Each structure stands twice: as structure tokens, then as C-alpha cells.
Amino acid sequence: MDIVTRPRILVVGAGFAGVECVRRLERRLSPDEAAVTLVTPFAYQLYLPLLPQVASGVLTPQSIAVSLRRSRRYRTRIIPGGAIGVDLKAKVCVIRTITDEIVNEPYDYIVLAPGSVTRTFDIPGLVDNAFGMKTLAEAAYVRDHVISQLDLADASHDPAERASRLQFVVVGGGYAGTETAACLQRLTCNAVKRYPRLDPRLIRWHLIDIAPKLMPELGEKLGRSAQEVLRRRGVEVSLGVSVEKAGPQEVTFTDGRVVPTRTLIWTAGVVASPLIATLGAETVRGRLAVTAEMCLPGHDGVFALGDAAAVPDEAKGEKGAVCPPTAQHAMRQGRKVADNVIATLRDQPMQPYVHKDLGLVVDLGGRDAVSKPLGVELRGLPAQAVARGYHWSALRTNVAKTRVMTNWLLNAVAGDDFVRTGFQARRPAKLKDFEYTNAYLSPEQVRAQVEGAGPA
Ligand SMILES: Cc1cc2nc3c(=O)[nH]c(=O)nc-3n(C[C@H](O)[C@H](O)[C@H](O)COP(=O)(O)OP(=O)(O)OC[C@H]3O[C@@H](n4cnc5c(N)ncnc54)[C@H](O)[C@@H]3O)c2cc1C
């Protein structure tokens, strides 16, 4: 409780789940009912599903970074930083601010929505040589990197160097990897027309996945359609294949092929934020195990949702089924968690989260797309209209909607641009550098910090 004894609600993470929760709390709670605080390293909510379009330059980075301070009605206190540990017993969250100070933030209710990080495996060279597609900085960096490969190949007289700079590998046949490969392949094919010295046939994109199908959640027929679109465009799709080892100038596949390349993009799944492990609580494949009301059993006032939590999928009706890590669920869980926090504050019963999946939309760039809204299978332009319409309507603010629509129109009329900004040149920029996964404390360090001894 604060000096005016308002209960303190702390929300961790300003993604789909966290922002929906905070906005609902602001709307439904009067200011004297509770003090709401949000911990977030960034001053925006990132609309992740459109990230591949930033990487390919169809959208500017700013257009999918939705401001957290757009309206004067937003009254939540924002702490710029990341939570690096939570002591559930003491009800204290340990935060590293963006200026690297470590502070203890006490709470009465905590909503954990820190999302997920890229899932990597113990593959030699992977974290040092692969790029991810999970943050705005990564998308902007990958774009610059891909265009710089064309620039460098164009300038080189060495055929081997040219060949390796013009081959690109994307790992992960889910929607993130498929959209990334499709959008970037389109960018390079359009760009190469401006490089008369380069042979377009040297540009080769590989999309690989250890699973036997692309995007199995789309079903047999649509998955095959997506694969056909990619093959028609010249993307080499290899299924049942992964990476054996990765180096700075080549990647070895598990089927023995060695591909000379300077571009390995890793999108093979996500795993809950490392913050979850600092709690020392039960997890389901790394995600915090919560009830259908999104509460942590045995700990009053602790809620978790989104990619970080294993929320039972009540609509599926199968024992043990949990909601997939998608924005569709995270947003709706955010609103339901806010309602449940308010219900707890007002001594009312909580409600379980139930949502039937609305389907999937996959934008393959240009007029190519596949979608399955409410079970209806669509391809080509109708699928593209549904995909873009869905994302557009899901953007939170009118400013973001206008920016995105303007970018799409501009791109349709004027085509791609191939500007390499160079902003991030010579900075470390691989998987290990973007997601700060080594910033977290162990449960013992959290306890020491909370008890005043500082991290052990
Ligand atoms: C390329 C790509 C394409 C996708 N396409 C789709 C799609 O088409 N449809 C769909 O439904 N889903 C899609 N997804 C998945 C979807 O984006 C996620 O499921 C969704 O973002 C999860 O929401 P969340 O709020 O749990 O996490 P996020 O939206 O990731 O938000 C987590 C927030 O927490 C912050 N954070 C992280 N750690 C900390 C910390 N320690 N302390 C404080 N803050 C922290 C992060 O900065 C972020 O702002 C896609 C994902 C990617 C990467």
C-alpha cells in the first residue's frame, strides 16, 4: 500500500498482454482505487506480427512502435527498465533501470507479462552468428545487413565472396520465419534490378525447418499453398532439416549440405522470458503454470499471461492444452487479467479465460498471402486483404493505423526503397546481443537484493 493506502498493482512488460491489461485498469479503476505501475524497457508497444514488413522496408520502424504516452488519460506510472527478478514471498520486484541502477519495487498485485525470447539450441556457433526477428532493432539491423550484402557483393571481384553474400538462410517454418523469408526474398529480388553488375540467379534464399510441414496450424492445403508460393518465387524450402553448425561465412545443415552465407536468420520458436525462472515456481515447458484465471497457485495477487505463461486453453476442452503463444491470445488475456485483478480488489469472483482461436493470417509480401480466418481457407488477394485488415484493425491507436496504411499505400505506388541507413554498422548485432537474456538474477540473488545485500 502507498501513503494513501492504495493497493499497488505492478505490471511487468508493455507488449500485447501488458498494455491491454494496463489500459483496462486505467479505464475501469478510479485513481483512488489503486496505483498502477508499468515496468518496460521501451516507451512503446511493439506490434510484432508486422516486424517482417519492417525488415523488408515496407513499413518504417516507427509505424509499428505504438507510443505508451499518446493520451493524457494514460495515468500509469512507467518505470523505464526491465524486471530482473521477483521475490514472491517479500512481494518485491527487482528492476534494472535503463541507466543500469538496480531498484526494488514493492507491490500488492503483480501481473507478469514479459513475453518470450528466441528459443535457441546448443548448436555450435548459433548465438554468435545468427540474427533473430524478435525486436525492432533486430528487424532494422537485418534490413541494413541484407542490403549491405548486395552492396558488398556488387563491389567484389571474388566470385566465391559474391556467391556467399547472395545466399540467405532462414530457420523456422512457423509464421515468423515464413513471413520473414518471403518478405526479405521479395526485397532482394526487387533490389537486384538496381545492381546491373549482379547476376539475379545468384540470389538464393533457403527456408528450413526440422518439422515435416510449414505452418502446420494452417492445415495441409494452405501450408502446401504457402510452400508453392515460396518455391515459385525461388525460395528453397527444406523440411525435416535443421542447422548442424553455424559460422560467420557458412552454415552446415543436418542433411550434410554446407551453404556459404553471411546471413542466418533464426526464428525457430520462442521460450518464456528468463524472468519466469527467477520465481522458482512450477513451469510448463518454461512458461509459468497458472490457472484458467491466470493466477499463480499458492500466491495471492500474482497473475501471469501471454507468451510467458501456460494459460489453460479452456475453449479447446482437451486436458492439459495450453493457449499457443500468439498476440491474439495475449491481448485478450490482458483484458481478462485486468478484470480479475479488479475483481480481487473488490472481493468479487474471478472469471476463467476462454477464447476460441480465430485462425491465422500469413502475409507473404506483395499480393501473396494465405489466411484461415474462422476456418475459411483463403489464398492470394482475398487472403492478403484479410491479413492486412486484421493487423490494421488490431493496431491500438489511430496514429499507428494511419502510419501503417500510409506506408502500405506508398509501397504499393512507389515500390520498395533500398536505403541502407548504416546506423548500426560495426555494432554487435547477433542473437546474443539483442535480448539481454543474461541480465536476470538467480532466485538466491533476488533474495539477497531484496534483503538489502545486493546481488550475490
Ligand atoms: C515475427 C513475428 C511474427 C508474429 N506474427 C504473429 C501473428 O501473425 N499473429 C499472432 O497472433 N501472433 C504473432 N506473433 C506472436 C506474438 O507477437 C506474440 O505471441 C505476442 O507478442 C505475445 O504477447 P506478450 O504480451 O506475451 O509478449 P510481447 O508482445 O513480446 O511483449 C512483452 C513485452 O515485455 C517486455 N519485456 C521483456 N522482458 C521484460 C522484463 N524483464 N521486464 C519488463 N519488460 C520486459 C518486452 O520489451 C515487451 O514489450 C509473431 C511474433 C513474431 C516474433
The ligand as an ORCA input file, in Angstrom:
! r2SCAN-3c Opt
* xyz 0 1
  C       7.975    -12.055    -36.333
  C       6.759    -12.419    -35.530
  C       5.523    -12.535    -36.151
  C       4.381    -12.853    -35.413
  N       3.172    -12.945    -36.049
  C       2.059    -13.197    -35.323
  C       0.777    -13.239    -35.942
  O       0.666    -13.062    -37.163
  N      -0.315    -13.471    -35.160
  C      -0.224    -13.655    -33.800
  O      -1.253    -13.825    -33.128
  N       0.975    -13.649    -33.199
  C       2.117    -13.419    -33.908
  N       3.335    -13.403    -33.295
  C       3.419    -13.751    -31.857
  C       3.024    -12.571    -30.981
  O       3.713    -11.415    -31.372
  C       3.288    -12.900    -29.519
  O       2.600    -14.072    -29.179
  C       2.828    -11.750    -28.641
  O       3.645    -10.627    -28.866
  C       2.881    -12.137    -27.159
  O       2.451    -11.057    -26.399
  P       3.091    -10.795    -24.967
  O       2.448     -9.560    -24.445
  O       3.065    -12.017    -24.144
  O       4.635    -10.517    -25.285
  P       5.263     -9.317    -26.119
  O       4.298     -8.728    -27.052
  O       6.544     -9.858    -26.666
  O       5.576     -8.258    -25.006
  C       6.475     -8.472    -23.968
  C       6.929     -7.098    -23.502
  O       7.662     -7.249    -22.300
  C       8.866     -6.522    -22.388
  N       9.802     -7.219    -21.522
  C      10.531     -8.305    -21.804
  N      11.251     -8.667    -20.727
  C      10.955     -7.774    -19.767
  C      11.380     -7.604    -18.434
  N      12.257     -8.435    -17.885
  N      10.884     -6.565    -17.720
  C       9.986     -5.714    -18.278
  N       9.548     -5.823    -19.548
  C      10.017     -6.847    -20.261
  C       9.234     -6.550    -23.857
  O      10.065     -5.463    -24.166
  C       7.853     -6.420    -24.495
  O       7.499     -5.082    -24.594
  C       4.502    -13.084    -34.013
  C       5.738    -12.976    -33.388
  C       6.860    -12.648    -34.137
  C       8.189    -12.530    -33.431
*
